[in-house]
Amino acid sequence: MTNVGRLVDYVDEIRAEECLARVICELSRDGRVHGENGSKFAKCLLKFRQSKHPKVKQYVHAESLGTRIRNYEQCKIHYHRCNYSTTDIITVGNKLLSIE
């Protein structure tokens, strides 16, 4: 299993799918919107498109949405059911994805 798969499974386990989708959407719109850690995570988005994990499709869709919207605030409107902070999602993502 790839690290993208581990991240997707972990996010699924803690029921934070909308949170990860929102972060991916926001970073696809503006990779600098969440500072240096966000920029680091944004550089890993290509790994999602390359992943064969069965649940990654929703995140590829979130990335596509982020490239089409006018501003990253629209991601918060689209993915509004999230109980985790963006910082937490980015931190976990960076930890799991940087091992690859």
C-alpha positions in Angstrom: 0.0 0.0 0.0 1.3 3.4 -0.9 1.4 6.3 1.6 -1.5 7.9 -0.2 -3.4 4.7 0.5 -2.4 4.9 4.2 -3.5 8.5 4.4 -6.9 7.8 2.7 -7.5 4.8 4.9 -6.6 6.8 8.1 -8.9 9.7 7.0 -11.7 7.3 6.3 -11.1 5.7 9.7 -11.5 9.0 11.6 -14.3 10.1 9.3 -12.5 13.1 8.0 -13.0 12.6 4.2 -14.6 16.0 3.7 -11.7 17.6 5.6 -9.1 16.1 3.4 -11.2 16.9 0.3 -11.5 20.5 1.4 -7.8 20.9 2.1 -7.0 19.4 -1.3 -9.5 21.7 -3.0 -8.1 24.8 -1.3 -4.5 23.9 -2.0 -5.3 23.1 -5.7 -6.7 26.7 -5.9 -3.8 28.3 -4.1 -0.9 26.1 -2.9 0.3 28.9 -0.6 -3.0 29.5 1.2 -1.9 27.4 4.3 1.7 28.6 4.5 4.8 26.5 4.3 3.2 23.2 5.5 0.4 23.7 3.1 2.8 24.3 0.2 4.6 21.1 1.2 1.4 19.1 1.1 0.3 20.7 -2.2 3.5 19.3 -3.8 2.2 15.8 -3.0 -1.1 16.2 -4.8 0.3 14.5 -7.9 0.6 11.3 -5.8 -3.2 11.3 -5.4 -3.7 11.3 -9.2 -1.2 8.5 -9.6 -2.7 6.4 -6.8 -4.7 3.3 -7.6 -6.4 3.3 -4.2 -10.2 2.7 -4.7 -11.2 5.7 -2.5 -8.9 8.3 -4.0 -11.3 9.3 -6.8 -13.1 11.8 -4.4 -9.8 13.6 -3.7 -8.9 13.8 -7.4 -12.4 15.4 -7.9 -11.6 17.8 -5.0 -8.4 18.8 -6.7 -10.2 19.3 -10.0 -12.8 21.5 -8.3 -10.1 23.6 -6.7 -8.6 24.4 -10.1 -11.9 25.6 -11.4 -13.3 27.8 -8.6 -12.7 31.5 -8.2 -11.3 31.5 -4.7 -10.4 28.8 -2.1 -13.3 30.0 0.2 -15.7 28.2 -2.1 -14.0 24.9 -1.1 -15.2 25.6 2.5 -18.7 26.0 1.2 -18.6 22.8 -0.9 -16.9 20.7 1.8 -18.5 22.1 4.9 -18.9 19.0 7.1 -15.5 18.9 8.8 -14.7 18.6 12.5 -10.9 18.8 12.2 -8.7 21.8 11.7 -7.0 22.3 8.4 -3.6 22.4 10.2 -4.2 18.9 11.7 -5.1 17.4 8.3 -2.1 19.0 6.6 0.2 17.9 9.4 -1.0 14.3 9.2 -0.8 14.4 5.4 2.7 15.7 5.4 3.8 13.0 7.9 2.3 10.1 6.0 3.2 11.3 2.5 6.7 12.4 3.1 7.8 8.8 3.9 7.3 7.7 0.3 
